[in-house]
């Protein structure tokens, strides 16, 4: 409504400006035409001698012309209710003016420009600029020279010239028309007519239209509020039930069902709500299961494709990660159960955070060992880099934990890490009653073998992984390693750190 009001008021203002200027140009041209004979007569007279009575050389006809023009413009802002209207339309207009007067009194205090005329001045000057007639007679008595308003130029050969100028923060218009002596075939300019127009009429009409639009809008709004209030009162019960249900769901309680049987839109909304609650319950189950294994981004992708949670797998090239605490079994024999659980929880929490940071998926915890994969279930082109970067950060984190445990008087532990990249089978494996998302294949076994031969604090990666990350890391090639289950020895690299 504000935009519409602005556009309407802009159009009204532009139309009124055009109308006022057109009217003023016609007045100026008419006044110039009527002033020719008297102007010639006045210019042909001998100027009054110095010391003569003030006003002796004033042309009364020219002054009357200026006065009549000024009088015509002054009444232009008077309100007129058209005749012949039906009584109800006439009453609406009268009430509109009453409202406008109230607004004018309280919102535009001490602003009288909206009720005065739009004629600011009428001046008839000779070709030297001396004022021959003016609505202010002192200017004529004192032979004042007409000063063009700032920012305007003198009249040249135009039939009329309209120019706008600013004064005291308001916009005015100077409309000039030449007084031409066409006697004996000549066309000499012997003077000019200047009419100054303000925007009082424009302000009056624009404000009236603005008030009318605002009052109309408020009236429509009030009627709408009444209708909505009645409608809400009738429909309040099912809406309250829906509101309570939505509040419960927002609080995490998805066991919501609204038993309302209706054949209208509220019935459709209730059915949609029940379907939504059911869907949220199902998604919450999925989220609860996967939030312990995958990052939020991976979980969101899985939720977008819930059909993927079924038995089956696919071959995919991924990077597999294994880590294991060295000497855990002897250590657990000398620690209490509470100490073992506390140490493992602190260790797993720190390592899981890093794995998730690089968007890995935890396949499983096996005692004190962690198996994670990068590149499944969400494909990623840099899965090898992510796995190695996570391993380096985990190694650094272990140093922090070791220092902390040492200060606490606890045993220090260390880990060995193995990483391999290759094709495996990934998917949901198990039964309809119990399944898990995992990876199987020879490359998974190779990764576990690399981890088993890694020394304390060492990160061993296969040749396949090294080829994908060698631009990022410093690594030392080891002698071929004999691992269980492999006839040939395996080439491996020990990660020394990241390249600068």
Order of alpha helices (4+ residues) and beta strands (2+ residues): alpha-alpha-alpha-alpha-beta-beta-alpha-beta-beta-beta-alpha-alpha-alpha-beta-alpha-alpha-beta-beta-alpha-beta-beta-alpha-beta-alpha-beta-beta
